[in-house]
Amino acid sequence: MITGTLPISGLVNSIGRYDNMNEWEHLVLEIQNGAAWAIYSVVGYIWLVVWWGIFYLIYIEKNYLITFLELSVKRFT
């Protein structure tokens, strides 16, 4: 659910930004003003990065380790 709503929330709320501001400046300004969508965006993107990091550490590293160990055992037998 977060994956789908983060880009939509950012897109809809970036429409009203000033012409002389880029998206990063607009996001920082809105966070300073306490806008809920900006806080949701930052927390949501942090959540996604953490989730992918955990996914990488648990699943990919585990499968790599298992494959490495299987190849090591085959080499010595």
Gaussian input, Z-matrix of N, CA and C with variables (Angstrom, degrees):
# hf/3-21g

backbone

0 1
 N
 C     1     B1
 C     2     B2     1     A1
 N     3     B3     2     A2     1     D1
 C     4     B4     3     A3     2     D2
 C     5     B5     4     A4     3     D3
 N     6     B6     5     A5     4     D4
 C     7     B7     6     A6     5     D5
 C     8     B8     7     A7     6     D6
 N     9     B9     8     A8     7     D7
 C    10    B10     9     A9     8     D8
 C    11    B11    10    A10     9     D9
 N    12    B12    11    A11    10    D10
 C    13    B13    12    A12    11    D11
 C    14    B14    13    A13    12    D12
 N    15    B15    14    A14    13    D13
 C    16    B16    15    A15    14    D14
 C    17    B17    16    A16    15    D15
 N    18    B18    17    A17    16    D16
 C    19    B19    18    A18    17    D17
 C    20    B20    19    A19    18    D18
 N    21    B21    20    A20    19    D19
 C    22    B22    21    A21    20    D20
 C    23    B23    22    A22    21    D21
 N    24    B24    23    A23    22    D22
 C    25    B25    24    A24    23    D23
 C    26    B26    25    A25    24    D24
 N    27    B27    26    A26    25    D25
 C    28    B28    27    A27    26    D26
 C    29    B29    28    A28    27    D27
 N    30    B30    29    A29    28    D28
 C    31    B31    30    A30    29    D29
 C    32    B32    31    A31    30    D30
 N    33    B33    32    A32    31    D31
 C    34    B34    33    A33    32    D32
 C    35    B35    34    A34    33    D33
 N    36    B36    35    A35    34    D34
 C    37    B37    36    A36    35    D35
 C    38    B38    37    A37    36    D36
 N    39    B39    38    A38    37    D37
 C    40    B40    39    A39    38    D38
 C    41    B41    40    A40    39    D39
 N    42    B42    41    A41    40    D40
 C    43    B43    42    A42    41    D41
 C    44    B44    43    A43    42    D42
 N    45    B45    44    A44    43    D43
 C    46    B46    45    A45    44    D44
 C    47    B47    46    A46    45    D45
 N    48    B48    47    A47    46    D46
 C    49    B49    48    A48    47    D47
 C    50    B50    49    A49    48    D48
 N    51    B51    50    A50    49    D49
 C    52    B52    51    A51    50    D50
 C    53    B53    52    A52    51    D51
 N    54    B54    53    A53    52    D52
 C    55    B55    54    A54    53    D53
 C    56    B56    55    A55    54    D54
 N    57    B57    56    A56    55    D55
 C    58    B58    57    A57    56    D56
 C    59    B59    58    A58    57    D57
 N    60    B60    59    A59    58    D58
 C    61    B61    60    A60    59    D59
 C    62    B62    61    A61    60    D60
 N    63    B63    62    A62    61    D61
 C    64    B64    63    A63    62    D62
 C    65    B65    64    A64    63    D63
 N    66    B66    65    A65    64    D64
 C    67    B67    66    A66    65    D65
 C    68    B68    67    A67    66    D66
 N    69    B69    68    A68    67    D67
 C    70    B70    69    A69    68    D68
 C    71    B71    70    A70    69    D69
 N    72    B72    71    A71    70    D70
 C    73    B73    72    A72    71    D71
 C    74    B74    73    A73    72    D72
 N    75    B75    74    A74    73    D73
 C    76    B76    75    A75    74    D74
 C    77    B77    76    A76    75    D75
 N    78    B78    77    A77    76    D76
 C    79    B79    78    A78    77    D77
 C    80    B80    79    A79    78    D78
 N    81    B81    80    A80    79    D79
 C    82    B82    81    A81    80    D80
 C    83    B83    82    A82    81    D81
 N    84    B84    83    A83    82    D82
 C    85    B85    84    A84    83    D83
 C    86    B86    85    A85    84    D84
 N    87    B87    86    A86    85    D85
 C    88    B88    87    A87    86    D86
 C    89    B89    88    A88    87    D87
 N    90    B90    89    A89    88    D88
 C    91    B91    90    A90    89    D89
 C    92    B92    91    A91    90    D90
 N    93    B93    92    A92    91    D91
 C    94    B94    93    A93    92    D92
 C    95    B95    94    A94    93    D93
 N    96    B96    95    A95    94    D94
 C    97    B97    96    A96    95    D95
 C    98    B98    97    A97    96    D96
 N    99    B99    98    A98    97    D97
 C   100   B100    99    A99    98    D98
 C   101   B101   100   A100    99    D99
 N   102   B102   101   A101   100   D100
 C   103   B103   102   A102   101   D101
 C   104   B104   103   A103   102   D102
 N   105   B105   104   A104   103   D103
 C   106   B106   105   A105   104   D104
 C   107   B107   106   A106   105   D105
 N   108   B108   107   A107   106   D106
 C   109   B109   108   A108   107   D107
 C   110   B110   109   A109   108   D108
 N   111   B111   110   A110   109   D109
 C   112   B112   111   A111   110   D110
 C   113   B113   112   A112   111   D111
 N   114   B114   113   A113   112   D112
 C   115   B115   114   A114   113   D113
 C   116   B116   115   A115   114   D114
 N   117   B117   116   A116   115   D115
 C   118   B118   117   A117   116   D116
 C   119   B119   118   A118   117   D117
 N   120   B120   119   A119   118   D118
 C   121   B121   120   A120   119   D119
 C   122   B122   121   A121   120   D120
 N   123   B123   122   A122   121   D121
 C   124   B124   123   A123   122   D122
 C   125   B125   124   A124   123   D123
 N   126   B126   125   A125   124   D124
 C   127   B127   126   A126   125   D125
 C   128   B128   127   A127   126   D126
 N   129   B129   128   A128   127   D127
 C   130   B130   129   A129   128   D128
 C   131   B131   130   A130   129   D129
 N   132   B132   131   A131   130   D130
 C   133   B133   132   A132   131   D131
 C   134   B134   133   A133   132   D132
 N   135   B135   134   A134   133   D133
 C   136   B136   135   A135   134   D134
 C   137   B137   136   A136   135   D135
 N   138   B138   137   A137   136   D136
 C   139   B139   138   A138   137   D137
 C   140   B140   139   A139   138   D138
 N   141   B141   140   A140   139   D139
 C   142   B142   141   A141   140   D140
 C   143   B143   142   A142   141   D141
 N   144   B144   143   A143   142   D142
 C   145   B145   144   A144   143   D143
 C   146   B146   145   A145   144   D144
 N   147   B147   146   A146   145   D145
 C   148   B148   147   A147   146   D146
 C   149   B149   148   A148   147   D147
 N   150   B150   149   A149   148   D148
 C   151   B151   150   A150   149   D149
 C   152   B152   151   A151   150   D150
 N   153   B153   152   A152   151   D151
 C   154   B154   153   A153   152   D152
 C   155   B155   154   A154   153   D153
 N   156   B156   155   A155   154   D154
 C   157   B157   156   A156   155   D155
 C   158   B158   157   A157   156   D156
 N   159   B159   158   A158   157   D157
 C   160   B160   159   A159   158   D158
 C   161   B161   160   A160   159   D159
 N   162   B162   161   A161   160   D160
 C   163   B163   162   A162   161   D161
 C   164   B164   163   A163   162   D162
 N   165   B165   164   A164   163   D163
 C   166   B166   165   A165   164   D164
 C   167   B167   166   A166   165   D165
 N   168   B168   167   A167   166   D166
 C   169   B169   168   A168   167   D167
 C   170   B170   169   A169   168   D168
 N   171   B171   170   A170   169   D169
 C   172   B172   171   A171   170   D170
 C   173   B173   172   A172   171   D171
 N   174   B174   173   A173   172   D172
 C   175   B175   174   A174   173   D173
 C   176   B176   175   A175   174   D174
 N   177   B177   176   A176   175   D175
 C   178   B178   177   A177   176   D176
 C   179   B179   178   A178   177   D177
 N   180   B180   179   A179   178   D178
 C   181   B181   180   A180   179   D179
 C   182   B182   181   A181   180   D180
 N   183   B183   182   A182   181   D181
 C   184   B184   183   A183   182   D182
 C   185   B185   184   A184   183   D183
 N   186   B186   185   A185   184   D184
 C   187   B187   186   A186   185   D185
 C   188   B188   187   A187   186   D186
 N   189   B189   188   A188   187   D187
 C   190   B190   189   A189   188   D188
 C   191   B191   190   A190   189   D189
 N   192   B192   191   A191   190   D190
 C   193   B193   192   A192   191   D191
 C   194   B194   193   A193   192   D192
 N   195   B195   194   A194   193   D193
 C   196   B196   195   A195   194   D194
 C   197   B197   196   A196   195   D195
 N   198   B198   197   A197   196   D196
 C   199   B199   198   A198   197   D197
 C   200   B200   199   A199   198   D198
 N   201   B201   200   A200   199   D199
 C   202   B202   201   A201   200   D200
 C   203   B203   202   A202   201   D201
 N   204   B204   203   A203   202   D202
 C   205   B205   204   A204   203   D203
 C   206   B206   205   A205   204   D204
 N   207   B207   206   A206   205   D205
 C   208   B208   207   A207   206   D206
 C   209   B209   208   A208   207   D207
 N   210   B210   209   A209   208   D208
 C   211   B211   210   A210   209   D209
 C   212   B212   211   A211   210   D210
 N   213   B213   212   A212   211   D211
 C   214   B214   213   A213   212   D212
 C   215   B215   214   A214   213   D213
 N   216   B216   215   A215   214   D214
 C   217   B217   216   A216   215   D215
 C   218   B218   217   A217   216   D216
 N   219   B219   218   A218   217   D217
 C   220   B220   219   A219   218   D218
 C   221   B221   220   A220   219   D219
 N   222   B222   221   A221   220   D220
 C   223   B223   222   A222   221   D221
 C   224   B224   223   A223   222   D222
 N   225   B225   224   A224   223   D223
 C   226   B226   225   A225   224   D224
 C   227   B227   226   A226   225   D225
 N   228   B228   227   A227   226   D226
 C   229   B229   228   A228   227   D227
 C   230   B230   229   A229   228   D228

   B1=1.4381
   B2=1.5400
   B3=1.3235
   B4=1.4679
   B5=1.5205
   B6=1.3177
   B7=1.4575
   B8=1.5238
   B9=1.2963
   B10=1.4595
   B11=1.5195
   B12=1.3146
   B13=1.4607
   B14=1.5293
   B15=1.3235
   B16=1.4730
   B17=1.5245
   B18=1.3262
   B19=1.4684
   B20=1.5283
   B21=1.3150
   B22=1.4631
   B23=1.5251
   B24=1.3248
   B25=1.4660
   B26=1.5235
   B27=1.3181
   B28=1.4617
   B29=1.5120
   B30=1.3261
   B31=1.4636
   B32=1.5253
   B33=1.3031
   B34=1.4651
   B35=1.5274
   B36=1.3132
   B37=1.4611
   B38=1.5187
   B39=1.3201
   B40=1.4620
   B41=1.5234
   B42=1.3057
   B43=1.4616
   B44=1.5256
   B45=1.3070
   B46=1.4528
   B47=1.5145
   B48=1.3192
   B49=1.4673
   B50=1.5186
   B51=1.3339
   B52=1.4617
   B53=1.5200
   B54=1.3418
   B55=1.4592
   B56=1.5249
   B57=1.3085
   B58=1.4585
   B59=1.5308
   B60=1.3291
   B61=1.4667
   B62=1.5142
   B63=1.3271
   B64=1.4608
   B65=1.5274
   B66=1.3213
   B67=1.4638
   B68=1.5257
   B69=1.3317
   B70=1.4593
   B71=1.5264
   B72=1.3274
   B73=1.4666
   B74=1.5268
   B75=1.3220
   B76=1.4605
   B77=1.5361
   B78=1.3131
   B79=1.4598
   B80=1.5218
   B81=1.3319
   B82=1.4666
   B83=1.5251
   B84=1.3371
   B85=1.4610
   B86=1.5253
   B87=1.3179
   B88=1.4632
   B89=1.5253
   B90=1.3249
   B91=1.4692
   B92=1.5227
   B93=1.3283
   B94=1.4629
   B95=1.5256
   B96=1.3163
   B97=1.4668
   B98=1.5256
   B99=1.3389
   B100=1.4599
   B101=1.5085
   B102=1.3202
   B103=1.4621
   B104=1.5291
   B105=1.3112
   B106=1.4600
   B107=1.5205
   B108=1.3386
   B109=1.4585
   B110=1.5190
   B111=1.3279
   B112=1.4586
   B113=1.5293
   B114=1.3070
   B115=1.4645
   B116=1.5200
   B117=1.3255
   B118=1.4618
   B119=1.5279
   B120=1.3120
   B121=1.4568
   B122=1.5234
   B123=1.3150
   B124=1.4642
   B125=1.5265
   B126=1.3186
   B127=1.4628
   B128=1.5273
   B129=1.3127
   B130=1.4610
   B131=1.5163
   B132=1.3239
   B133=1.4644
   B134=1.5238
   B135=1.3173
   B136=1.4724
   B137=1.5252
   B138=1.3138
   B139=1.4650
   B140=1.5254
   B141=1.3254
   B142=1.4585
   B143=1.5249
   B144=1.3166
   B145=1.4697
   B146=1.5302
   B147=1.3227
   B148=1.4656
   B149=1.5228
   B150=1.3307
   B151=1.4591
   B152=1.5229
   B153=1.3277
   B154=1.4662
   B155=1.5188
   B156=1.3293
   B157=1.4567
   B158=1.5166
   B159=1.3200
   B160=1.4665
   B161=1.5212
   B162=1.3210
   B163=1.4598
   B164=1.5241
   B165=1.3142
   B166=1.4599
   B167=1.5205
   B168=1.3287
   B169=1.4626
   B170=1.5218
   B171=1.3125
   B172=1.4582
   B173=1.5243
   B174=1.3155
   B175=1.4526
   B176=1.5216
   B177=1.2868
   B178=1.4588
   B179=1.5243
   B180=1.3155
   B181=1.4657
   B182=1.5286
   B183=1.3209
   B184=1.4524
   B185=1.5269
   B186=1.3217
   B187=1.4599
   B188=1.5241
   B189=1.3266
   B190=1.4554
   B191=1.5206
   B192=1.3285
   B193=1.4565
   B194=1.5234
   B195=1.3279
   B196=1.4598
   B197=1.5235
   B198=1.3220
   B199=1.4617
   B200=1.5225
   B201=1.3227
   B202=1.4542
   B203=1.5215
   B204=1.3371
   B205=1.4610
   B206=1.5192
   B207=1.3298
   B208=1.4640
   B209=1.5209
   B210=1.3167
   B211=1.4570
   B212=1.5227
   B213=1.3215
   B214=1.4628
   B215=1.4985
   B216=1.3322
   B217=1.4675
   B218=1.5182
   B219=1.3250
   B220=1.4676
   B221=1.5173
   B222=1.3076
   B223=1.4642
   B224=1.5196
   B225=1.3281
   B226=1.4532
   B227=1.5326
   B228=1.3242
   B229=1.4582
   B230=1.4856
   A1=110.49
   A2=115.93
   A3=119.41
   A4=110.54
   A5=116.25
   A6=120.32
   A7=111.96
   A8=117.72
   A9=120.88
   A10=114.45
   A11=116.89
   A12=119.23
   A13=114.01
   A14=118.11
   A15=119.53
   A16=112.84
   A17=119.47
   A18=118.21
   A19=112.89
   A20=116.98
   A21=120.19
   A22=110.25
   A23=116.39
   A24=120.62
   A25=111.04
   A26=116.91
   A27=120.00
   A28=112.56
   A29=116.31
   A30=120.50
   A31=111.32
   A32=116.27
   A33=120.01
   A34=111.38
   A35=116.91
   A36=119.64
   A37=113.34
   A38=118.81
   A39=120.77
   A40=112.35
   A41=117.26
   A42=120.29
   A43=110.34
   A44=118.49
   A45=121.69
   A46=115.44
   A47=118.22
   A48=118.48
   A49=111.10
   A50=114.52
   A51=120.42
   A52=110.52
   A53=116.31
   A54=120.71
   A55=112.91
   A56=118.29
   A57=120.70
   A58=112.96
   A59=118.59
   A60=122.47
   A61=110.01
   A62=115.82
   A63=117.68
   A64=108.85
   A65=117.23
   A66=119.94
   A67=112.30
   A68=117.04
   A69=119.82
   A70=111.02
   A71=116.67
   A72=120.59
   A73=110.71
   A74=116.10
   A75=120.49
   A76=110.75
   A77=116.75
   A78=120.66
   A79=111.17
   A80=117.53
   A81=121.09
   A82=110.62
   A83=117.23
   A84=120.66
   A85=111.31
   A86=116.54
   A87=119.97
   A88=111.87
   A89=117.37
   A90=119.73
   A91=109.64
   A92=116.67
   A93=120.08
   A94=111.61
   A95=116.54
   A96=120.64
   A97=112.28
   A98=117.03
   A99=120.84
   A100=114.65
   A101=117.39
   A102=120.32
   A103=110.30
   A104=115.77
   A105=120.91
   A106=111.73
   A107=118.17
   A108=120.01
   A109=111.08
   A110=118.03
   A111=121.05
   A112=110.52
   A113=116.14
   A114=120.30
   A115=109.74
   A116=117.11
   A117=121.81
   A118=110.57
   A119=117.29
   A120=120.76
   A121=111.33
   A122=117.39
   A123=120.97
   A124=110.91
   A125=116.97
   A126=120.59
   A127=110.28
   A128=117.52
   A129=120.90
   A130=112.76
   A131=117.33
   A132=119.70
   A133=111.36
   A134=117.25
   A135=119.27
   A136=109.98
   A137=116.35
   A138=121.35
   A139=110.66
   A140=117.81
   A141=120.23
   A142=112.06
   A143=117.31
   A144=120.25
   A145=110.08
   A146=116.95
   A147=120.37
   A148=110.28
   A149=117.21
   A150=120.43
   A151=110.99
   A152=116.93
   A153=119.45
   A154=111.23
   A155=118.37
   A156=121.04
   A157=111.92
   A158=116.28
   A159=120.23
   A160=110.11
   A161=117.41
   A162=121.18
   A163=110.42
   A164=116.15
   A165=120.15
   A166=111.27
   A167=116.02
   A168=119.43
   A169=112.41
   A170=117.00
   A171=119.97
   A172=112.14
   A173=117.13
   A174=119.91
   A175=113.51
   A176=118.14
   A177=120.27
   A178=110.51
   A179=117.95
   A180=120.02
   A181=111.05
   A182=117.54
   A183=120.94
   A184=110.00
   A185=117.46
   A186=120.61
   A187=111.26
   A188=117.67
   A189=120.98
   A190=110.55
   A191=117.05
   A192=121.63
   A193=110.64
   A194=117.12
   A195=120.54
   A196=110.29
   A197=118.02
   A198=121.79
   A199=110.45
   A200=117.23
   A201=121.75
   A202=111.03
   A203=116.39
   A204=119.79
   A205=111.45
   A206=117.57
   A207=120.36
   A208=111.08
   A209=117.58
   A210=120.28
   A211=111.41
   A212=116.78
   A213=120.37
   A214=111.61
   A215=117.28
   A216=121.14
   A217=109.87
   A218=118.20
   A219=121.78
   A220=111.18
   A221=116.93
   A222=120.62
   A223=111.31
   A224=116.77
   A225=120.07
   A226=113.50
   A227=118.48
   A228=120.34
   A229=111.44
   D1=-40.93
   D2=179.75
   D3=-63.91
   D4=-39.24
   D5=-177.92
   D6=-59.99
   D7=-35.61
   D8=-179.62
   D9=-83.15
   D10=-32.91
   D11=-174.44
   D12=-86.77
   D13=-23.28
   D14=-179.69
   D15=-62.86
   D16=-52.76
   D17=-179.88
   D18=-64.22
   D19=-36.59
   D20=179.95
   D21=-65.76
   D22=-43.78
   D23=178.81
   D24=-62.24
   D25=-44.19
   D26=179.28
   D27=-65.66
   D28=-39.72
   D29=-179.78
   D30=-66.26
   D31=-48.21
   D32=-177.88
   D33=-62.98
   D34=-40.77
   D35=-176.95
   D36=-83.19
   D37=-15.30
   D38=176.29
   D39=-83.43
   D40=-10.49
   D41=179.87
   D42=-63.57
   D43=-34.53
   D44=-176.09
   D45=-88.34
   D46=11.24
   D47=-177.76
   D48=-75.68
   D49=160.22
   D50=-179.41
   D51=-71.01
   D52=154.93
   D53=-177.81
   D54=-66.91
   D55=-29.59
   D56=-176.75
   D57=-89.29
   D58=8.72
   D59=-179.49
   D60=-114.55
   D61=139.71
   D62=170.84
   D63=-86.81
   D64=178.88
   D65=-174.06
   D66=-68.06
   D67=-36.07
   D68=179.45
   D69=-64.00
   D70=-46.47
   D71=178.90
   D72=-61.11
   D73=-39.89
   D74=179.16
   D75=-64.21
   D76=-42.86
   D77=179.06
   D78=-63.46
   D79=-45.54
   D80=179.33
   D81=-62.33
   D82=-42.82
   D83=178.53
   D84=-61.85
   D85=-42.14
   D86=-179.49
   D87=-69.36
   D88=-33.82
   D89=175.30
   D90=-64.91
   D91=-42.36
   D92=178.51
   D93=-63.58
   D94=-31.69
   D95=177.44
   D96=-80.61
   D97=-10.10
   D98=178.01
   D99=84.14
   D100=26.07
   D101=179.86
   D102=-68.85
   D103=131.10
   D104=-176.63
   D105=-63.84
   D106=-37.75
   D107=-178.25
   D108=-66.21
   D109=-34.25
   D110=-179.66
   D111=-70.93
   D112=-42.30
   D113=177.51
   D114=-65.02
   D115=-41.70
   D116=176.98
   D117=-60.49
   D118=-41.14
   D119=-179.91
   D120=-63.99
   D121=-47.88
   D122=-178.71
   D123=-64.26
   D124=-48.40
   D125=179.52
   D126=-63.38
   D127=-39.42
   D128=179.83
   D129=-65.34
   D130=-42.73
   D131=178.71
   D132=-69.20
   D133=-35.98
   D134=174.41
   D135=-63.52
   D136=-41.90
   D137=177.89
   D138=-59.37
   D139=-44.65
   D140=-179.68
   D141=-64.86
   D142=-40.52
   D143=178.75
   D144=-64.35
   D145=-43.68
   D146=178.53
   D147=-63.84
   D148=-42.73
   D149=-179.35
   D150=-61.87
   D151=-46.07
   D152=178.61
   D153=-65.19
   D154=-35.11
   D155=176.36
   D156=-63.70
   D157=-43.92
   D158=177.45
   D159=-65.24
   D160=-42.49
   D161=177.55
   D162=-57.73
   D163=-45.32
   D164=179.85
   D165=-62.68
   D166=-46.73
   D167=-177.28
   D168=-65.31
   D169=-40.95
   D170=-175.32
   D171=-79.56
   D172=-54.89
   D173=-170.56
   D174=-85.55
   D175=-50.08
   D176=-174.13
   D177=-72.84
   D178=-46.85
   D179=178.82
   D180=-64.48
   D181=-37.35
   D182=178.77
   D183=-64.03
   D184=-45.45
   D185=179.31
   D186=-66.53
   D187=-36.97
   D188=177.34
   D189=-64.81
   D190=-41.76
   D191=179.62
   D192=-65.27
   D193=-42.54
   D194=179.15
   D195=-63.08
   D196=-44.34
   D197=178.62
   D198=-62.63
   D199=-43.29
   D200=178.93
   D201=-60.94
   D202=-44.20
   D203=179.95
   D204=-66.58
   D205=-39.11
   D206=178.00
   D207=-63.48
   D208=-41.08
   D209=178.25
   D210=-67.35
   D211=-36.61
   D212=177.93
   D213=-65.50
   D214=-40.47
   D215=179.54
   D216=-67.17
   D217=-41.85
   D218=179.66
   D219=-63.89
   D220=-32.93
   D221=-178.48
   D222=-67.93
   D223=-34.38
   D224=-176.52
   D225=-92.47
   D226=-4.71
   D227=179.58
   D228=-103.58

